Amino acid sequence: MKSDLRNELGESYEATLAEIAKRAQFYDLEGRFPTENMQLLHRNGLLAYCVRKEFGGLGAGPGGDVGLYGRIIEDVSAACSSTGQALAVHGTACAAINLLGSRDQIRRLSEEVVSEGAVYGFFGSEPTQRFTKDGGRPGYDAEVRRAPGGWIANGQKFFSTNSMGAKRFLFFAMSQADGEQGLAVPIIAVDAPGVKVHDTWDNIGQRATSSGAVDVKEVFVADEFMLGRPGAFSQVSPVLLSSFQLTFALELTGIARGGLDFTIDYLKNHTKAPAGLPTLGHDPHVQGRLGEMAVLVEATRAIVERAVQAVADADRDPTLAAIAHRRVLQAKIQASDAAIEVGTRLFQICGARATTRRAGADRFWRNARTLSLHDVVDKQRAAVGRDLLGLEGDMGHVLASDAQRTNAA
Ligand SMILES: Cc1cc2nc3c(=O)[nH]c(=O)nc-3n(C[C@H](O)[C@H](O)[C@H](O)COP(=O)(O)OP(=O)(O)OC[C@H]3O[C@@H](n4cnc5c(N)ncnc54)[C@H](O)[C@@H]3O)c2cc1C
């Protein structure tokens, strides 16, 4: 798959990944949006990975090439997991635009990504949010109301990835307008009057994702920036919801791969040879631990690859959506556990010297621990269990009831 990509994207693909990997520790320490990486991705056509081919992009993602989508997110996350998440969130926003937008909206918004390198945010989470016990979201406190020629948006968001680097963001809000009730998705410019981005992201992991808070106060959104009619997002292909969860499985797999790469490099280039051995890598105990880690990473890649394939199949045939969602949840659970595990085990292999701050080995565990909290994995485990027990019908039923709940709120 990798060589296919090299053919498709050119040698610059590998060079881009290598350059991003070189800056990963720097951005982790700085904890700021990885502007240079996003510009590099833009220069190499990768920022437009989810823009349709007809509008100058690579055509990856739901509604396009899901395999390419998976490969790019995993590879960039392996190089730098903050940049991988920034790119994945941006790609999810582009995919939502492709699935929900009018042809004119898709063309206009794609053009900004392709020519200017515009980055998108996808702002749903709110400090006031409450989830139902099975992980459903009963709705948002953010609101939109009708105004001449458009809408007025109000609300507070947090965990707003890309907020310091985005040009626009998708803003999830409820509409009670006559005949236009339901979940609305206006697209808002970060520099629009009434938008305030708080540069407050200083968490232990995914430190360069710029996932701070955003206030939206009486912001006017012209009709041409409303994505679909209110309620449409909840009915959009379930594949978008599955592919959204898939991005986390891919990012977490990337973190695990990055941890494995780090360990190999550390063993080859940075360890002191123990007495009687040419290098630490000649110790059979270390070799065994490394082999065990490599198998964990490869097993995770295999289950995630299977989920990528299932989402691609469901994209072509919506009757396969439940199978895809099941596989995505399984992959997400496995990738969450594996990334955290790799982040821990690498210290066992590399030793106490790897705890020096200069080595930066701790970022893999910090990033995995933080990103794996994006959605409550225990609820996802329970969803897989319920599905096996037939307690709530199949995954298709779970998806349908989620959509109905959100729509009805
Ligand atoms: C790095 C990062 C970036 C993110 N970026 C974005 C973004 O760009 N856009 C976006 O919309 N969101 C984003 N999120 C937010 C994410 O979607 C979640 O909303 C957020 O992680 C919720 O955090 P919380 O602490 O409020 O957790 P909660 O979900 O409230 O969970 C806190 C604890 O309560 C428990 N719990 C919660 N609800 C229940 C329940 N009903 N029953 C039983 N137990 C429960 C959980 O198990 C957990 O232990 C991001 C998250 C992270 C970590």
Ligand as a Chemical Component Dictionary entry (heavy atoms), coordinates in Angstrom:
data_LIG
# 
_chem_comp.id                   LIG 
_chem_comp.type                 NON-POLYMER 
_chem_comp.pdbx_formal_charge   0 
_chem_comp.three_letter_code    LIG 
# 
loop_
_chem_comp_atom.comp_id 
_chem_comp_atom.atom_id 
_chem_comp_atom.alt_atom_id 
_chem_comp_atom.type_symbol 
_chem_comp_atom.charge 
_chem_comp_atom.model_Cartn_x 
_chem_comp_atom.model_Cartn_y 
_chem_comp_atom.model_Cartn_z 
_chem_comp_atom.pdbx_ordinal 
LIG C1  C1  C 0 -7.052  16.066 22.107 1  
LIG C2  C2  C 0 -8.536  16.196 21.960 2  
LIG C3  C3  C 0 -9.046  16.957 20.939 3  
LIG C4  C4  C 0 -10.424 17.095 20.773 4  
LIG N1  N1  N 0 -10.895 17.827 19.704 5  
LIG C5  C5  C 0 -12.215 17.974 19.528 6  
LIG C6  C6  C 0 -12.739 18.733 18.421 7  
LIG O1  O1  O 0 -11.986 19.251 17.577 8  
LIG N2  N2  N 0 -14.062 18.879 18.316 9  
LIG C7  C7  C 0 -14.913 18.344 19.226 10 
LIG O2  O2  O 0 -16.100 18.516 19.066 11 
LIG N3  N3  N 0 -14.466 17.643 20.301 12 
LIG C8  C8  C 0 -13.155 17.439 20.466 13 
LIG N4  N4  N 0 -12.679 16.732 21.553 14 
LIG C9  C9  C 0 -13.587 16.473 22.690 15 
LIG C10 C10 C 0 -14.182 15.132 22.814 16 
LIG O3  O3  O 0 -15.042 14.891 21.750 17 
LIG C11 C11 C 0 -14.954 15.009 24.159 18 
LIG O4  O4  O 0 -16.081 15.793 24.124 19 
LIG C12 C12 C 0 -14.181 15.417 25.344 20 
LIG O5  O5  O 0 -13.034 14.615 25.398 21 
LIG C13 C13 C 0 -15.032 15.256 26.614 22 
LIG O6  O6  O 0 -14.215 15.421 27.738 23 
LIG P1  P1  P 0 -14.791 15.321 29.186 24 
LIG O7  O7  O 0 -13.672 15.447 30.110 25 
LIG O8  O8  O 0 -15.909 16.319 29.339 26 
LIG O9  O9  O 0 -15.283 13.837 29.252 27 
LIG P2  P2  P 0 -16.698 13.173 29.467 28 
LIG O10 O10 O 0 -17.128 12.541 28.206 29 
LIG O11 O11 O 0 -17.658 14.054 30.178 30 
LIG O12 O12 O 0 -16.256 12.024 30.443 31 
LIG C14 C14 C 0 -15.705 12.257 31.764 32 
LIG C15 C15 C 0 -15.822 10.989 32.558 33 
LIG O13 O13 O 0 -17.194 10.733 32.834 34 
LIG C16 C16 C 0 -17.569 9.473  32.388 35 
LIG N5  N5  N 0 -18.898 9.623  31.758 36 
LIG C17 C17 C 0 -19.290 10.628 30.942 37 
LIG N6  N6  N 0 -20.581 10.475 30.586 38 
LIG C18 C18 C 0 -21.008 9.361  31.198 39 
LIG C19 C19 C 0 -22.257 8.669  31.251 40 
LIG N7  N7  N 0 -23.322 9.095  30.597 41 
LIG N8  N8  N 0 -22.322 7.550  31.986 42 
LIG C20 C20 C 0 -21.245 7.091  32.649 43 
LIG N9  N9  N 0 -20.057 7.726  32.658 44 
LIG C21 C21 C 0 -19.928 8.812  31.948 45 
LIG C22 C22 C 0 -16.517 9.048  31.393 46 
LIG O14 O14 O 0 -16.321 7.651  31.430 47 
LIG C23 C23 C 0 -15.291 9.771  31.828 48 
LIG O15 O15 O 0 -14.559 8.973  32.729 49 
LIG C24 C24 C 0 -11.304 16.522 21.710 50 
LIG C25 C25 C 0 -10.787 15.748 22.758 51 
LIG C26 C26 C 0 -9.432  15.573 22.877 52 
LIG C27 C27 C 0 -8.913  14.736 24.014 53 
# 
loop_
_chem_comp_bond.comp_id 
_chem_comp_bond.atom_id_1 
_chem_comp_bond.atom_id_2 
_chem_comp_bond.value_order 
_chem_comp_bond.pdbx_ordinal 
LIG C1  C2  SING 1  
LIG C2  C3  SING 2  
LIG C2  C26 DOUB 3  
LIG C3  C4  DOUB 4  
LIG C4  N1  SING 5  
LIG C4  C24 SING 6  
LIG N1  C5  DOUB 7  
LIG C5  C6  SING 8  
LIG C5  C8  SING 9  
LIG C6  O1  DOUB 10 
LIG C6  N2  SING 11 
LIG N2  C7  SING 12 
LIG C7  O2  DOUB 13 
LIG C7  N3  SING 14 
LIG N3  C8  DOUB 15 
LIG C8  N4  SING 16 
LIG N4  C9  SING 17 
LIG N4  C24 SING 18 
LIG C9  C10 SING 19 
LIG C10 O3  SING 20 
LIG C10 C11 SING 21 
LIG C11 O4  SING 22 
LIG C11 C12 SING 23 
LIG C12 O5  SING 24 
LIG C12 C13 SING 25 
LIG C13 O6  SING 26 
LIG O6  P1  SING 27 
LIG P1  O7  DOUB 28 
LIG P1  O8  SING 29 
LIG P1  O9  SING 30 
LIG O9  P2  SING 31 
LIG P2  O10 DOUB 32 
LIG P2  O11 SING 33 
LIG P2  O12 SING 34 
LIG O12 C14 SING 35 
LIG C14 C15 SING 36 
LIG C15 O13 SING 37 
LIG C15 C23 SING 38 
LIG O13 C16 SING 39 
LIG C16 N5  SING 40 
LIG C16 C22 SING 41 
LIG N5  C17 SING 42 
LIG N5  C21 SING 43 
LIG C17 N6  DOUB 44 
LIG N6  C18 SING 45 
LIG C18 C19 SING 46 
LIG C18 C21 DOUB 47 
LIG C19 N7  SING 48 
LIG C19 N8  DOUB 49 
LIG N8  C20 SING 50 
LIG C20 N9  DOUB 51 
LIG N9  C21 SING 52 
LIG C22 O14 SING 53 
LIG C22 C23 SING 54 
LIG C23 O15 SING 55 
LIG C24 C25 DOUB 56 
LIG C25 C26 SING 57 
LIG C26 C27 SING 58 
# 
